[in-house]
Amino acid sequence: MSTPAEYYNSLPPVSKTYGVACFMATAAFYLQLYNPKNIALKYEDVIKRFQVWRVVTNFFFLGPFSFRFAFRLIIIAKYGVSLERGPFDKRTADYLWMLMFGALSLLVMAAIPPLRTPFMGPSLVFMMVYIWGREFPNARISIYGVVSLKGFYLPWAMLALELIFGNPLLPAILGMVAGHLYYFLTVLHPLAGGKYIFKTPLFVHKLVAFWGEGTQVNSPVPRNPQAGVAFRGRSYSLSGTRSTAPSAEQPETNTTIPSEQPNATAGGVAFRGRSYRLDGR
């Protein structure tokens, strides 16, 4: 059994950051550090009063401490983490872009007044559930130890639970729509023969590289050449001169060049096609 600190450190970065941000937002609310009305999504305040932070902050408030809040946080810890460790393993930028695309889709849908909710974090969480159900359609899920079903039907079972608990269904439905839109563009449309045009933007890769957490295979952002490089191809003979291995394209020759000191003006270049004998000549 791992300790809470070990469990926390083992979580993937995106799900961990989002879950902690949601918890801190609710904790700050209980400490009366802010009024939830000041972070709710109100397009009138965004447009007329330039309160642009509302389009971001509304996704981090999952409600006050309650069973419903704990249920949503568990979804992030279980299904969000499972997605990031499974289909999005070593694809931190792609997973982050999935959440960002979901948030953008929800903001567009919220522009229609009947579909607008002040806090769209629950919809983003439900989007994770929907995508998890599509990625793991045959996984066996047990709900409260009473009902066992396949992962494909998990979003619909969660929707039924929202109805049974008396929660509004609109946030869950919006999350399912956003999740299906993402899954259609990234999986269904390419499988049907369509061109895959839904690529993670470059700025997301740069953000992950700047963040320094997670990994991304085939990232278009180059690594820092100074990070973790122990050897740069230089070697020194016992006499204090520098030597380099012969190139694969150029065969080794017996041409000798007068020795030079390692501190000579080399401009930081590791290979210059030179070779040195051990006797220093």
Backbone bond lengths (Angstrom), bond angles and torsions (degrees), N, CA, C in turn:
res aa  C-N    CA-C-N  psi(-1)  N-CA   C-N-CA  omega(-1)  CA-C   N-CA-C  phi
1 M - - - 1.461 - - 1.528 109.09 -
2 S 1.303 116.73 119.90 1.455 120.66 -178.58 1.525 109.96 -79.11
3 T 1.303 115.44 155.96 1.453 120.57 177.44 1.525 109.48 -77.34
4 P 1.336 118.36 162.88 1.469 119.60 177.16 1.519 113.00 -57.07
5 A 1.348 117.19 -36.86 1.464 119.46 179.09 1.526 111.17 -66.03
6 E 1.340 116.87 -40.96 1.456 119.95 178.52 1.529 111.10 -66.00
7 Y 1.316 116.56 -40.12 1.466 119.91 177.53 1.526 110.88 -63.75
8 Y 1.316 116.49 -42.54 1.462 120.06 179.60 1.520 111.49 -63.41
9 N 1.329 116.77 -43.26 1.461 120.17 -178.71 1.523 112.11 -70.06
10 S 1.328 117.00 -22.55 1.466 119.89 -179.55 1.520 113.05 -82.18
11 L 1.314 118.38 -11.11 1.462 121.16 -177.44 1.523 110.12 -71.65
12 P 1.330 117.70 144.94 1.469 120.43 176.38 1.525 110.57 -67.37
13 P 1.325 118.16 154.93 1.474 120.62 -165.90 1.525 115.43 -66.87
14 V 1.328 118.73 -42.32 1.468 119.62 -173.26 1.521 111.15 -69.79
15 S 1.320 117.56 -49.78 1.461 120.66 179.16 1.523 111.08 -62.60
16 K 1.328 115.97 -39.20 1.467 119.49 179.28 1.523 111.03 -63.89
17 T 1.317 116.87 -44.49 1.460 120.59 -178.34 1.523 111.16 -65.28
18 Y 1.326 116.65 -43.71 1.460 119.19 -178.72 1.537 111.20 -67.68
19 G 1.329 117.08 -42.51 1.463 119.77 178.47 1.520 112.61 -62.83
20 V 1.335 116.86 -43.11 1.463 120.34 179.06 1.527 110.48 -65.77
21 A 1.335 117.32 -39.49 1.466 120.51 178.91 1.519 111.16 -63.04
22 C 1.333 117.23 -40.24 1.468 120.43 177.90 1.528 110.98 -66.36
23 F 1.327 117.03 -40.64 1.465 119.98 178.50 1.521 111.05 -65.37
24 M 1.326 117.43 -43.01 1.459 120.88 -179.67 1.532 111.57 -66.33
25 A 1.322 116.79 -34.07 1.459 119.44 178.26 1.519 111.11 -64.43
26 T 1.334 117.22 -42.34 1.460 120.20 178.45 1.530 111.12 -71.11
27 A 1.345 117.57 -38.25 1.454 120.04 177.78 1.530 111.04 -63.65
28 A 1.332 117.28 -41.45 1.463 120.42 177.48 1.519 111.62 -64.96
29 F 1.319 116.97 -32.43 1.465 120.10 176.18 1.526 111.12 -64.85
30 Y 1.349 116.63 -40.75 1.464 119.46 179.32 1.521 112.00 -71.78
31 L 1.312 117.29 -23.68 1.461 120.88 174.46 1.522 111.95 -84.85
32 Q 1.332 116.31 3.91 1.463 123.05 178.36 1.528 112.23 58.00
33 L 1.331 114.84 39.38 1.459 119.84 177.89 1.524 112.28 -85.03
34 Y 1.311 117.02 -15.98 1.459 120.22 178.26 1.527 108.92 -158.61
35 N 1.295 114.94 165.99 1.459 122.06 175.86 1.524 108.12 -103.19
36 P 1.332 119.04 126.16 1.465 120.39 -179.09 1.528 113.38 -56.18
37 K 1.321 117.43 -24.44 1.464 119.39 178.60 1.530 111.74 -64.31
38 N 1.331 116.16 -22.67 1.472 119.22 -178.25 1.528 113.12 -82.48
39 I 1.333 117.40 -9.66 1.465 119.68 179.02 1.521 111.38 -118.79
40 A 1.326 117.66 -0.45 1.462 121.08 -179.41 1.527 110.42 -70.72
41 L 1.319 115.20 157.60 1.456 121.42 -179.55 1.536 109.30 -80.16
42 K 1.316 115.28 110.62 1.467 122.32 175.63 1.522 107.26 -135.56
43 Y 1.306 115.21 106.01 1.462 119.11 -176.41 1.534 111.74 -65.18
44 E 1.318 117.51 -26.07 1.462 119.13 176.81 1.521 110.94 -63.13
45 D 1.339 116.69 -43.89 1.459 120.29 178.52 1.533 111.49 -71.55
46 V 1.330 116.70 -32.86 1.458 119.61 179.04 1.519 111.02 -65.89
47 I 1.334 116.42 -42.18 1.455 120.89 -174.80 1.529 111.84 -84.15
48 K 1.310 117.08 -46.49 1.460 120.64 -173.46 1.526 112.48 -83.71
49 R 1.328 117.77 -34.77 1.467 121.18 -175.98 1.532 112.19 -110.29
50 F 1.315 117.73 4.39 1.469 123.25 176.74 1.527 112.36 57.64
51 Q 1.322 117.18 35.03 1.460 121.47 176.46 1.537 108.68 -88.70
52 V 1.333 113.81 70.02 1.464 119.62 -171.95 1.522 112.91 -70.39
53 W 1.324 117.75 -16.86 1.461 118.69 -178.63 1.528 111.87 -65.69
54 R 1.315 116.95 -18.14 1.459 120.17 -177.71 1.526 112.62 -64.61
55 V 1.343 117.51 -28.79 1.463 119.57 -178.89 1.523 111.42 -71.90
56 V 1.321 117.89 -11.45 1.464 122.33 178.80 1.523 111.26 -109.76
57 T 1.320 117.09 -47.11 1.465 120.56 -172.02 1.525 112.83 -66.79
58 N 1.325 117.93 -25.56 1.469 118.78 -177.63 1.528 112.26 -65.97
59 F 1.335 117.58 -18.79 1.463 120.50 -178.93 1.531 112.60 -81.57
60 F 1.327 118.30 -8.71 1.463 120.56 -175.78 1.525 113.44 -103.09
61 F 1.301 117.75 -1.21 1.468 120.05 179.10 1.515 108.57 -106.81
62 L 1.335 115.79 110.85 1.467 122.03 -178.83 1.516 111.89 -99.06
63 G 1.312 117.01 11.97 1.457 120.67 -179.69 1.514 111.92 104.93
64 P 1.311 117.51 172.05 1.479 121.04 178.30 1.522 110.84 -70.09
65 F 1.340 114.83 167.65 1.459 119.66 177.74 1.523 109.71 -60.20
66 S 1.300 116.05 121.41 1.458 122.39 -177.84 1.523 108.06 -168.54
67 F 1.319 115.81 177.89 1.455 119.66 176.49 1.529 110.24 -63.19
68 R 1.320 117.27 -38.33 1.454 120.62 179.82 1.528 110.81 -64.68
69 F 1.335 117.03 -40.35 1.469 120.09 177.41 1.525 110.53 -64.23
70 A 1.339 117.32 -45.67 1.464 120.60 179.29 1.519 110.98 -62.37
71 F 1.329 117.21 -37.60 1.458 121.19 179.94 1.528 110.58 -63.14
72 R 1.324 117.22 -42.17 1.464 120.92 179.43 1.519 111.45 -69.13
73 L 1.323 116.78 -36.83 1.466 119.42 178.37 1.526 110.79 -67.92
74 I 1.331 116.62 -35.86 1.464 120.19 177.29 1.523 110.65 -65.88
75 I 1.327 116.87 -35.38 1.462 120.28 177.52 1.532 110.47 -61.03
76 I 1.338 116.24 -43.13 1.471 119.44 177.70 1.525 110.28 -62.76
77 A 1.354 116.27 -44.80 1.462 120.29 -176.80 1.524 112.50 -69.18
78 K 1.326 117.59 -27.02 1.466 120.05 -177.00 1.521 111.96 -97.71
79 Y 1.323 117.01 -60.18 1.460 120.01 -172.52 1.531 112.07 -84.79
80 G 1.337 117.12 -35.52 1.458 118.67 175.45 1.520 111.52 -64.79
81 V 1.329 116.72 -44.33 1.462 120.94 178.66 1.529 110.32 -66.04
82 S 1.342 117.05 -38.91 1.456 120.38 179.02 1.526 111.58 -62.82
83 L 1.325 117.20 -38.68 1.463 120.38 176.38 1.521 111.23 -65.35
84 E 1.326 116.26 -44.28 1.466 119.59 -176.48 1.521 111.85 -69.63
85 R 1.321 117.36 -28.53 1.460 120.65 178.25 1.521 112.37 -89.01
86 G 1.328 117.35 -19.26 1.458 121.36 -176.94 1.514 113.03 -100.11
87 P 1.342 117.96 -97.57 1.474 120.19 -177.49 1.527 113.71 -60.44
88 F 1.339 117.15 -27.71 1.466 120.09 -178.17 1.529 111.98 -105.11
89 D 1.322 116.67 23.82 1.456 119.40 177.95 1.526 109.72 -63.68
90 K 1.340 116.27 132.41 1.464 123.09 -176.33 1.527 111.81 58.99
91 R 1.308 116.67 27.30 1.466 122.37 178.14 1.538 108.79 -135.51
92 T 1.316 114.84 55.65 1.460 119.93 -176.24 1.514 111.79 -60.69
93 A 1.327 117.54 -42.39 1.460 120.62 -179.52 1.527 111.34 -64.77
94 D 1.338 117.10 -39.30 1.460 119.90 178.64 1.528 111.59 -65.21
95 Y 1.315 116.67 -39.46 1.470 119.99 178.90 1.531 110.88 -67.74
96 L 1.311 116.21 -41.52 1.458 119.54 177.21 1.527 110.57 -63.24
97 W 1.329 116.95 -39.68 1.458 120.33 178.48 1.531 111.31 -66.88
98 M 1.338 117.24 -33.13 1.457 119.69 175.41 1.517 111.29 -59.18
99 L 1.334 116.81 -45.69 1.461 120.45 179.16 1.524 111.33 -68.06
100 M 1.314 116.83 -39.24 1.460 119.93 178.87 1.530 110.91 -66.09
101 F 1.323 117.35 -40.99 1.462 120.34 176.63 1.519 110.83 -63.82
102 G 1.337 116.83 -40.85 1.454 119.56 176.99 1.520 112.00 -61.70
103 A 1.338 116.27 -41.57 1.460 119.50 178.54 1.527 111.41 -64.63
104 L 1.333 116.90 -41.88 1.466 120.30 178.44 1.525 111.04 -64.37
105 S 1.326 117.18 -40.62 1.457 120.59 178.69 1.528 110.90 -63.69
106 L 1.316 116.84 -41.37 1.461 120.61 179.15 1.522 111.21 -66.53
107 L 1.327 117.34 -36.71 1.464 120.14 177.50 1.526 111.35 -65.47
108 V 1.326 116.28 -37.27 1.474 119.36 177.37 1.525 110.28 -66.85
109 M 1.322 117.00 -43.29 1.465 119.55 178.49 1.522 111.39 -65.90
110 A 1.342 116.34 -32.85 1.466 119.35 179.79 1.518 112.26 -71.31
111 A 1.331 117.12 -13.08 1.466 119.40 176.04 1.520 111.48 -66.89
112 I 1.336 117.53 -19.29 1.469 122.24 174.76 1.523 107.22 -85.65
113 P 1.313 119.21 115.54 1.473 121.20 -173.15 1.526 115.19 -50.62
114 P 1.343 121.94 -42.17 1.474 119.05 -179.98 1.525 113.93 -65.20
115 L 1.338 117.58 -19.68 1.465 121.22 -178.17 1.524 112.78 -98.96
116 R 1.302 117.48 3.17 1.456 120.99 -173.77 1.517 110.99 -83.60
117 T 1.334 115.32 133.28 1.452 122.72 172.22 1.525 108.07 -127.38
118 P 1.334 118.40 146.23 1.473 118.88 -175.41 1.518 113.75 -65.67
119 F 1.352 117.26 -30.78 1.467 120.77 -179.51 1.526 108.02 -129.47
120 M 1.325 115.11 120.89 1.456 120.24 -175.16 1.526 112.79 -106.57
121 G 1.336 116.57 14.04 1.460 120.12 174.33 1.519 112.41 -61.22
122 P 1.365 119.28 -44.75 1.467 119.23 177.15 1.521 112.93 -58.22
123 S 1.326 118.00 -34.37 1.463 120.20 177.63 1.519 111.01 -67.20
124 L 1.340 117.10 -39.73 1.463 120.58 178.20 1.524 110.86 -65.44
125 V 1.333 116.99 -37.66 1.461 120.75 177.35 1.522 110.37 -65.69
126 F 1.333 116.65 -40.42 1.454 119.50 179.62 1.524 111.24 -68.62
127 M 1.321 116.98 -27.40 1.459 119.91 174.39 1.523 110.52 -61.88
128 M 1.340 117.78 -39.39 1.460 120.88 176.39 1.525 110.69 -59.50
129 V 1.325 116.49 -41.89 1.467 120.47 -179.38 1.523 110.43 -62.82
130 Y 1.330 116.44 -43.11 1.462 119.77 -178.11 1.529 111.23 -64.47
131 I 1.335 116.76 -46.58 1.469 119.52 -179.10 1.522 110.47 -66.39
132 W 1.336 117.48 -36.45 1.460 119.72 176.65 1.522 110.31 -61.74
133 G 1.331 117.51 -42.25 1.453 120.28 179.15 1.520 113.02 -63.25
134 R 1.345 117.88 -32.48 1.458 120.86 177.51 1.519 112.11 -78.21
135 E 1.323 116.78 -31.49 1.465 120.07 179.49 1.526 111.96 -79.41
136 F 1.320 118.25 -29.15 1.472 122.78 179.23 1.529 109.23 -124.13
137 P 1.322 117.72 65.55 1.475 119.30 -173.87 1.522 113.88 -69.12
138 N 1.317 118.48 -25.17 1.466 121.15 -176.04 1.515 113.43 -102.29
139 A 1.326 117.89 3.53 1.466 120.28 178.55 1.533 109.60 -69.08
140 R 1.311 116.17 141.30 1.458 121.14 -179.98 1.520 109.76 -87.38
141 I 1.323 115.97 127.17 1.460 122.76 -177.50 1.518 108.80 -121.18
142 S 1.310 115.49 134.25 1.458 121.52 176.11 1.530 108.65 -112.39
143 I 1.302 116.84 124.87 1.463 122.27 -179.32 1.515 108.53 -102.44
144 Y 1.333 114.84 108.88 1.465 122.88 179.51 1.529 112.02 57.07
145 G 1.332 117.10 23.42 1.452 120.50 179.11 1.512 114.09 69.04
146 V 1.317 117.54 12.20 1.465 121.30 -176.97 1.522 110.93 -108.37
147 V 1.333 116.27 -47.92 1.458 122.23 -176.25 1.521 108.96 -114.83
148 S 1.325 116.13 132.04 1.459 122.03 176.02 1.525 108.11 -115.78
149 L 1.319 115.59 129.37 1.458 120.01 -178.23 1.514 110.20 -148.88
150 K 1.327 115.60 172.08 1.451 121.44 178.26 1.522 110.71 -79.68
151 G 1.327 115.67 156.65 1.448 120.17 -178.68 1.519 113.51 -61.50
152 F 1.334 117.66 -27.58 1.458 120.46 -179.42 1.529 111.45 -61.05
153 Y 1.330 117.16 -30.49 1.465 121.32 -177.29 1.524 112.63 -95.07
154 L 1.326 117.70 2.88 1.462 120.20 -178.42 1.528 112.89 -59.68
155 P 1.353 120.92 -47.26 1.479 118.59 179.66 1.515 113.23 -58.08
156 W 1.324 116.81 -37.31 1.463 119.20 -179.39 1.525 110.71 -71.77
157 A 1.334 117.14 -34.67 1.462 119.61 175.42 1.522 111.05 -66.18
158 M 1.353 116.22 -39.94 1.464 119.92 176.52 1.532 110.72 -64.10
159 L 1.317 116.60 -37.60 1.459 120.02 177.37 1.522 110.75 -63.62
160 A 1.326 116.56 -38.88 1.468 119.99 177.11 1.527 111.03 -66.29
161 L 1.317 117.42 -37.63 1.467 119.95 177.68 1.527 111.18 -65.22
162 E 1.343 116.74 -38.95 1.460 119.19 176.46 1.523 110.40 -59.26
163 L 1.333 116.45 -39.20 1.460 120.63 179.08 1.519 111.44 -68.42
164 I 1.329 116.58 -40.33 1.465 120.19 -179.69 1.520 111.21 -67.06
165 F 1.325 117.86 -39.58 1.462 121.57 -179.34 1.528 112.57 -77.72
166 G 1.308 117.24 -4.12 1.457 119.85 179.03 1.508 114.54 79.96
167 N 1.324 117.60 18.26 1.455 120.82 178.35 1.532 109.95 -84.21
168 P 1.322 117.80 151.96 1.468 119.65 176.66 1.520 111.08 -63.74
169 L 1.315 116.53 140.47 1.456 121.43 -176.49 1.523 113.57 -87.59
170 L 1.328 117.57 -16.43 1.458 120.07 -174.92 1.527 112.85 -59.60
171 P 1.340 120.72 -46.72 1.472 118.98 179.05 1.523 113.28 -58.67
172 A 1.340 116.61 -39.94 1.458 119.40 -179.97 1.523 111.15 -67.36
173 I 1.317 116.99 -40.88 1.467 120.31 -179.69 1.525 110.58 -65.58
174 L 1.323 117.56 -42.06 1.466 120.61 178.05 1.526 110.88 -62.29
175 G 1.334 116.86 -39.07 1.462 119.93 177.64 1.523 111.59 -64.63
176 M 1.320 117.56 -37.83 1.464 120.71 177.82 1.528 110.79 -66.75
177 V 1.330 117.03 -38.75 1.466 120.24 178.31 1.527 110.39 -64.45
178 A 1.339 117.32 -45.73 1.461 120.64 179.01 1.522 111.32 -63.54
179 G 1.336 117.09 -40.77 1.461 120.07 178.43 1.515 112.53 -65.49
180 H 1.330 117.41 -40.32 1.463 119.99 179.14 1.529 110.76 -67.62
181 L 1.323 117.08 -37.17 1.457 120.15 178.16 1.523 110.74 -62.28
182 Y 1.321 117.14 -43.76 1.464 120.15 178.14 1.524 110.65 -65.03
183 Y 1.328 117.74 -45.20 1.460 121.00 -178.09 1.527 111.10 -65.63
184 F 1.314 116.93 -35.34 1.463 120.31 178.30 1.524 110.79 -65.57
185 L 1.327 117.24 -44.30 1.463 120.56 -176.85 1.523 112.43 -71.43
186 T 1.316 117.76 -31.12 1.464 120.54 -174.23 1.526 113.50 -97.74
187 V 1.333 118.71 -23.72 1.463 120.61 -174.78 1.526 112.12 -125.08
188 L 1.316 117.18 -58.74 1.462 120.38 -171.78 1.525 112.54 -66.31
189 H 1.326 116.82 -45.99 1.458 119.70 -178.61 1.535 112.27 -64.52
190 P 1.340 119.99 -46.03 1.477 118.42 175.99 1.524 112.95 -63.32
191 L 1.353 118.28 -36.34 1.458 120.03 179.16 1.523 111.92 -66.58
192 A 1.328 116.76 -28.56 1.462 120.67 178.51 1.515 112.75 -80.29
193 G 1.323 117.97 3.64 1.448 121.63 178.81 1.507 114.21 101.48
194 G 1.326 117.07 -0.42 1.450 120.39 178.94 1.516 111.99 -76.35
195 K 1.302 116.28 159.67 1.454 121.92 -179.75 1.519 109.99 -77.24
196 Y 1.317 115.65 135.46 1.460 120.10 179.10 1.531 108.83 -83.66
197 I 1.305 115.19 107.20 1.461 120.78 -178.74 1.526 111.41 -115.77
198 F 1.325 116.59 -1.04 1.457 120.20 -175.38 1.524 108.58 -91.99
199 K 1.315 116.48 82.89 1.446 121.84 -179.11 1.527 110.38 -105.63
200 T 1.308 114.34 150.48 1.460 119.42 177.22 1.523 109.96 -65.88
201 P 1.330 118.33 125.45 1.476 120.32 -177.71 1.520 111.73 -61.21
202 L 1.314 114.67 156.61 1.457 120.59 -177.64 1.522 111.50 -65.06
203 F 1.339 117.21 -34.73 1.460 118.56 -177.13 1.525 111.31 -66.09
204 V 1.348 117.62 -27.09 1.467 120.02 177.15 1.526 109.64 -70.37
205 H 1.336 117.03 -41.21 1.466 119.91 175.91 1.526 110.72 -61.83
206 K 1.325 116.85 -41.04 1.462 119.93 178.65 1.526 110.86 -65.77
207 L 1.326 116.55 -36.83 1.462 119.85 178.67 1.518 111.14 -64.54
208 V 1.321 117.22 -42.86 1.463 120.81 178.64 1.526 110.60 -66.38
209 A 1.346 116.77 -40.45 1.467 120.27 178.18 1.526 110.78 -64.16
210 F 1.326 117.05 -40.02 1.462 120.52 178.03 1.522 111.19 -69.20
211 W 1.319 116.41 -35.88 1.464 122.21 179.58 1.515 110.53 -63.91
212 G 1.321 116.91 -38.28 1.454 120.75 177.80 1.506 114.39 80.01
213 E 1.338 118.47 13.89 1.462 122.26 179.23 1.518 108.72 -119.08
214 G 1.337 115.86 147.33 1.447 120.12 178.33 1.516 112.00 77.08
215 T 1.329 115.33 176.89 1.456 122.03 179.46 1.519 109.25 -134.29
216 Q 1.311 116.27 158.87 1.462 122.22 178.21 1.524 108.12 -142.99
217 V 1.332 116.13 116.17 1.462 119.60 178.89 1.523 108.95 -73.11
218 N 1.329 115.30 143.24 1.470 122.22 178.99 1.527 111.83 54.24
219 S 1.306 116.31 41.31 1.464 119.70 -179.89 1.525 110.38 -71.38
220 P 1.346 117.41 135.31 1.469 119.06 177.57 1.516 113.34 -73.12
221 V 1.321 117.12 -10.25 1.465 121.27 179.40 1.521 108.32 -89.85
222 P 1.325 119.45 118.90 1.469 121.01 -178.00 1.518 111.41 -68.77
223 R 1.308 114.05 150.20 1.454 119.88 176.68 1.512 110.17 -72.29
224 N 1.311 115.25 157.10 1.454 120.93 174.64 1.520 108.55 -67.53
225 P 1.348 119.08 118.32 1.470 119.52 -176.81 1.520 113.94 -64.33
226 Q 1.325 117.72 -15.83 1.470 120.83 -179.94 1.521 111.89 -89.11
227 A 1.356 117.11 -7.58 1.468 119.86 -172.99 1.521 110.45 -86.88
228 G 1.314 115.93 115.78 1.458 121.48 171.59 1.511 115.86 69.26
229 V 1.335 118.87 20.05 1.457 121.10 -179.79 1.523 108.36 -92.41
230 A 1.314 116.80 116.13 1.465 120.47 -177.91 1.516 111.99 -95.68
231 F 1.340 117.68 -32.13 1.462 121.60 -176.83 1.522 109.07 -127.51
232 R 1.293 117.38 137.12 1.454 122.06 -178.99 1.537 111.55 -119.58
233 G 1.301 118.24 20.63 1.460 121.09 173.94 1.513 113.91 87.28
234 R 1.334 120.15 4.51 1.467 122.05 179.49 1.523 109.65 -95.84
235 S 1.306 114.29 147.96 1.466 120.30 174.50 1.511 108.33 -143.55
236 Y 1.311 117.25 155.65 1.468 122.29 -176.80 1.526 109.01 -127.68
237 S 1.321 115.17 136.83 1.461 120.19 178.50 1.521 109.69 -80.37
238 L 1.342 114.84 170.85 1.453 119.54 -178.32 1.512 112.15 -64.99
239 S 1.332 117.37 -21.73 1.457 119.52 -179.42 1.511 112.73 -86.28
240 G 1.346 116.42 2.34 1.457 119.45 176.35 1.498 114.39 96.04
241 T 1.353 117.45 0.80 1.455 119.47 179.66 1.516 110.13 -93.84
242 R 1.327 115.58 161.62 1.452 121.64 -176.28 1.513 109.92 -98.64
243 S 1.331 118.03 142.32 1.452 122.83 178.49 1.499 109.53 -136.80
244 T 1.307 116.15 154.20 1.460 122.07 177.51 1.507 108.59 -131.14
245 A 1.313 116.33 152.69 1.461 121.00 179.35 1.502 109.83 -71.92
246 P 1.340 118.94 147.11 1.458 121.00 178.82 1.504 110.88 -64.90
247 S 1.329 116.32 145.26 1.458 121.69 -179.87 1.508 110.27 -71.82
248 A 1.356 115.55 153.83 1.462 120.31 179.97 1.512 110.88 -70.67
249 E 1.353 117.24 -30.10 1.447 120.55 -178.47 1.515 112.16 -80.64
250 Q 1.340 117.90 -27.74 1.446 121.57 -176.60 1.513 109.49 -111.17
251 P 1.344 118.68 121.17 1.478 119.75 -179.12 1.516 111.16 -67.31
252 E 1.306 114.12 154.02 1.460 120.28 -178.80 1.521 109.77 -70.73
253 T 1.316 116.03 136.38 1.458 121.98 179.02 1.520 109.13 -120.17
254 N 1.333 114.91 168.09 1.460 120.53 179.34 1.511 112.59 -96.29
255 T 1.328 116.88 12.43 1.458 119.97 -179.67 1.512 109.82 -65.43
256 T 1.310 118.11 131.74 1.455 122.20 178.49 1.502 109.00 -110.61
257 I 1.309 113.92 147.51 1.464 121.77 -179.81 1.508 107.11 -127.30
258 P 1.321 118.80 139.82 1.471 120.27 178.86 1.516 110.60 -53.26
259 S 1.319 114.10 142.72 1.461 119.37 -176.15 1.511 110.51 -68.62
260 E 1.317 114.31 156.10 1.453 120.89 174.89 1.520 107.86 -138.03
261 Q 1.289 116.18 157.00 1.443 121.18 -177.60 1.524 109.94 -75.61
262 P 1.346 117.65 153.06 1.463 120.07 179.85 1.515 112.37 -61.48
263 N 1.325 118.31 -24.74 1.465 120.31 -176.49 1.520 112.39 -89.89
264 A 1.310 116.76 11.19 1.456 118.29 178.41 1.502 109.57 -66.90
265 T 1.323 115.74 161.00 1.468 120.56 -174.97 1.509 109.44 -70.40
266 A 1.337 116.34 93.47 1.461 121.63 -179.87 1.505 111.35 -103.76
267 G 1.349 117.79 -9.41 1.462 120.26 178.08 1.515 113.04 69.89
268 G 1.328 118.05 18.93 1.444 120.22 177.51 1.521 113.99 76.11
269 V 1.344 118.75 11.57 1.456 121.08 -178.51 1.518 108.54 -85.47
270 A 1.333 115.88 132.34 1.456 119.40 -174.59 1.514 112.24 -79.54
271 F 1.347 119.33 -35.84 1.446 122.61 -175.73 1.520 109.80 -125.87
272 R 1.329 116.74 127.28 1.469 121.56 176.45 1.537 111.81 -127.75
273 G 1.320 118.20 14.73 1.452 121.30 177.10 1.514 114.16 75.25
274 R 1.347 119.99 13.16 1.461 123.44 -178.28 1.512 110.63 -98.07
275 S 1.317 116.04 155.48 1.467 120.98 175.43 1.522 108.09 -138.43
276 Y 1.327 117.05 152.43 1.459 122.11 -176.24 1.524 109.84 -132.62
277 R 1.330 114.80 144.58 1.460 119.16 175.35 1.513 110.99 -84.01
278 L 1.320 114.44 160.34 1.461 118.82 -179.30 1.517 112.84 -68.66
279 D 1.341 118.42 -22.19 1.443 120.05 -178.38 1.525 111.52 -82.65
280 G 1.398 116.54 1.74 1.443 118.90 176.08 1.506 114.58 87.07
281 R 1.381 119.68 -2.12 1.457 120.41 -178.54 1.516 109.89 -86.07
